[in-house]
Amino acid sequence: MSDLKDVWKKNQKGPREKLLHLGTSSLSDCELLALFLRTGARGVNVIQLAEELMRTFGSLHQLISADFQQMTAINGIGVAKFTQLSAIFELSKRSYAGQLMRENPLLTPESTKRYLQNLLANREREVFLVLFLDNQHRVIRHEELFAGTISSVEIHPREIVRAAMKINATALILAHNHPSGRAEPSSADRRVTEQIIKVCQLLEIRVLDHLVVGHGEMVSFAERGWI
């Protein structure tokens, strides 16, 4: 590795060369972003454009969650670059989803949390999602069952049970987001979780956890001892 670093120091050219010599983990967020942008804009090189995007949106996740109007308001970002970044975001979501389908969420909780954070953290409205599991706690499928407003979502426990029975799920992991950014569960969150658990118990379906997703934070009901 020291030889590669020496070569890199002598031949510093850009993020592509740095990746080839030192690996992907050596790149900063701006350097990774520059690789996908490929080119800059008039009077602005690609690294400067990447830095401007990071300053404007604050993080990679906020950036690739931005809509067309927000992103193309930045000089140098047009339809082509917007579609490139949107495709990257979708690719990452599908990668997480594919990994989740092969794993037991209870054995790989961090992977599950990363996936849910990636999927829900920056949604503008509350979304209630359910992971449906088999008797070995492997994910059969996941589904966004309810969507609401910026501050609330109406949840129907019987709809959750009906969806679970259709695919013979024996366990569930619940998740929803707080668009405000704070992941701390409300009293309403706790009440509806208790209702879902009671309805599921009638049909011997276990609720293993309820995860509340905020901006950069997450609360687990199971870890709090509430389930």
VODRENTOR-238835 format. One line per 10 residues: number of its first residue (from 1); for each residue x, y, z of C-alpha. Coordinates in nm, 2 decimals, padded with zeros to 4 digits. Layout:
<atoms>
NUM) X:Y:Z; ...
</atoms>
This chain:
<atoms>
1) 00.00:00.00:00.00; 00.29:00.24:00.07; 00.42:00.19:-00.28; 00.07:00.28:-00.42; 00.06:00.59:-00.20; 00.40:00.70:-00.33; 00.28:00.65:-00.69; -00.03:00.85:-00.61; 00.17:01.14:-00.46; 00.39:01.16:-00.77
11) 00.10:01.15:-01.01; -00.19:01.33:-00.85; -00.44:01.40:-01.13; -00.79:01.34:-01.00; -01.04:01.11:-00.82; -01.02:00.85:-01.09; -00.65:00.80:-01.06; -00.68:00.82:-00.68; -00.94:00.54:-00.69; -00.72:00.32:-00.91
21) -00.41:00.36:-00.69; -00.57:00.37:-00.34; -00.92:00.22:-00.37; -01.27:00.36:-00.34; -01.26:00.41:00.04; -00.98:00.67:-00.01; -01.21:00.91:-00.19; -01.40:01.19:-00.01; -01.77:01.24:-00.07; -01.69:01.52:-00.32
31) -01.44:01.30:-00.51; -01.69:01.02:-00.53; -01.96:01.26:-00.65; -01.72:01.41:-00.91; -01.67:01.06:-01.06; -02.04:01.03:-01.13; -02.08:01.39:-01.26; -01.78:01.33:-01.49; -01.77:01.69:-01.61; -01.80:02.04:-01.46
41) -01.96:02.35:-01.60; -01.84:02.66:-01.77; -01.56:02.81:-01.55; -01.61:02.54:-01.29; -01.42:02.21:-01.28; -01.59:01.89:-01.18; -01.45:01.89:-00.82; -01.57:02.25:-00.77; -01.91:02.15:-00.90; -01.92:01.86:-00.66
51) -01.82:02.09:-00.37; -02.10:02.33:-00.46; -02.35:02.05:-00.46; -02.24:01.93:-00.12; -02.25:02.28:00.03; -02.60:02.34:-00.11; -02.75:02.01:00.01; -02.54:01.93:00.31; -02.49:01.56:00.25; -02.49:01.30:-00.03
61) -02.82:01.16:00.08; -02.99:01.50:00.08; -02.84:01.56:-00.26; -02.96:01.24:-00.43; -03.30:01.27:-00.27; -03.35:01.62:-00.42; -03.61:01.66:-00.69; -03.55:01.79:-01.05; -03.62:02.16:-00.97; -03.39:02.16:-00.66
71) -03.10:02.00:-00.83; -03.11:02.18:-01.17; -03.12:02.51:-00.98; -02.74:02.45:-00.95; -02.54:02.59:-01.24; -02.40:02.30:-01.43; -02.67:02.04:-01.34; -02.90:01.96:-01.62; -03.12:01.67:-01.73; -02.83:01.44:-01.79
81) -02.66:01.49:-01.46; -02.99:01.48:-01.27; -03.08:01.15:-01.43; -02.73:01.00:-01.36; -02.76:01.09:-00.99; -03.12:00.97:-00.96; -03.02:00.64:-01.12; -02.73:00.60:-00.87; -02.98:00.65:-00.58; -03.22:00.39:-00.72
91) -02.93:00.15:-00.78; -02.82:00.18:-00.42; -03.18:00.12:-00.29; -03.21:-00.19:-00.50; -02.87:-00.31:-00.38; -02.98:-00.27:-00.02; -03.31:-00.44:-00.09; -03.14:-00.74:-00.26; -02.91:-00.78:00.04; -03.20:-00.76:00.28
101) -03.39:-01.03:00.10; -03.10:-01.27:00.15; -03.04:-01.19:00.52; -03.21:-01.24:00.86; -03.27:-00.88:00.98; -03.23:-00.99:01.34; -02.88:-01.12:01.26; -02.79:-00.82:01.05; -02.97:-00.53:01.23; -02.73:-00.27:01.10
111) -02.78:-00.37:00.74; -03.16:-00.34:00.79; -03.13:00.00:00.96; -02.91:00.13:00.68; -03.16:00.02:00.43; -03.46:00.18:00.61; -03.26:00.50:00.67; -03.17:00.51:00.31; -03.53:00.45:00.20; -03.72:00.67:00.45
121) -03.50:00.94:00.60; -03.57:01.22:00.36; -03.93:01.16:00.26; -04.14:01.47:00.27; -04.44:01.28:00.40; -04.48:01.01:00.66; -04.46:00.66:00.52; -04.54:00.34:00.71; -04.35:00.04:00.58; -04.36:-00.33:00.68
131) -04.10:-00.60:00.64; -04.28:-00.93:00.61; -04.07:-01.23:00.74; -04.10:-01.61:00.72; -04.06:-01.85:01.01; -03.68:-01.82:00.99; -03.70:-01.44:01.00; -03.59:-01.40:00.64; -03.75:-01.12:00.45; -04.03:-01.23:00.21
141) -04.10:-00.88:00.09; -04.14:-00.53:00.21; -04.42:-00.29:00.13; -04.51:00.07:00.19; -04.87:00.02:00.32; -04.97:00.37:00.43; -04.87:00.72:00.34; -04.98:01.04:00.51; -04.91:01.40:00.56; -04.60:01.58:00.68
151) -04.69:01.52:01.04; -04.91:01.20:01.05; -05.02:00.88:00.88; -05.33:00.68:00.93; -05.26:00.32:01.00; -05.50:00.03:00.99; -05.37:-00.28:01.18; -05.62:-00.52:01.00; -05.47:-00.42:00.66; -05.12:-00.52:00.79
161) -05.25:-00.86:00.91; -05.44:-00.91:00.58; -05.12:-00.84:00.38; -04.92:-01.08:00.60; -05.17:-01.36:00.56; -05.16:-01.33:00.18; -04.80:-01.42:00.18; -04.79:-01.65:00.48; -04.56:-01.42:00.68; -04.51:-01.52:01.04
171) -04.33:-01.21:01.17; -04.31:-00.84:01.09; -04.08:-00.55:01.14; -04.26:-00.21:01.12; -04.10:00.11:01.02; -04.20:00.47:00.96; -04.03:00.81:00.92; -04.07:01.14:01.09; -04.02:01.42:00.82; -03.94:01.66:01.11
181) -03.61:01.48:01.14; -03.65:01.37:01.50; -03.68:01.00:01.55; -03.83:01.00:01.90; -04.15:00.80:01.89; -04.47:00.99:01.98; -04.74:00.86:02.22; -04.95:00.79:01.91; -04.67:00.58:01.76; -04.66:00.37:02.08
191) -05.04:00.33:02.09; -05.07:00.21:01.73; -04.78:-00.03:01.77; -04.97:-00.19:02.07; -05.28:-00.21:01.85; -05.09:-00.38:01.57; -04.93:-00.63:01.82; -05.27:-00.72:01.97; -05.43:-00.78:01.62; -05.12:-00.98:01.51
201) -05.12:-01.20:01.82; -05.47:-01.33:01.74; -05.32:-01.49:01.43; -04.99:-01.59:01.58; -04.79:-01.33:01.38; -04.51:-01.17:01.58; -04.41:-00.81:01.57; -04.04:-00.81:01.62; -03.96:-00.44:01.61; -04.09:-00.09:01.51
211) -03.82:00.14:01.38; -03.88:00.52:01.37; -03.65:00.69:01.12; -03.54:01.05:01.14; -03.26:01.25:00.98; -02.94:01.06:01.07; -03.10:00.89:01.37; -03.33:00.59:01.44; -03.52:00.46:01.74; -03.59:00.09:01.78
221) -03.89:-00.01:02.00; -03.72:-00.35:02.07; -03.40:-00.18:02.19; -03.61:00.04:02.42; -03.78:-00.27:02.56; -04.12:-00.16:02.43; -04.17:-00.49:02.23
</atoms>
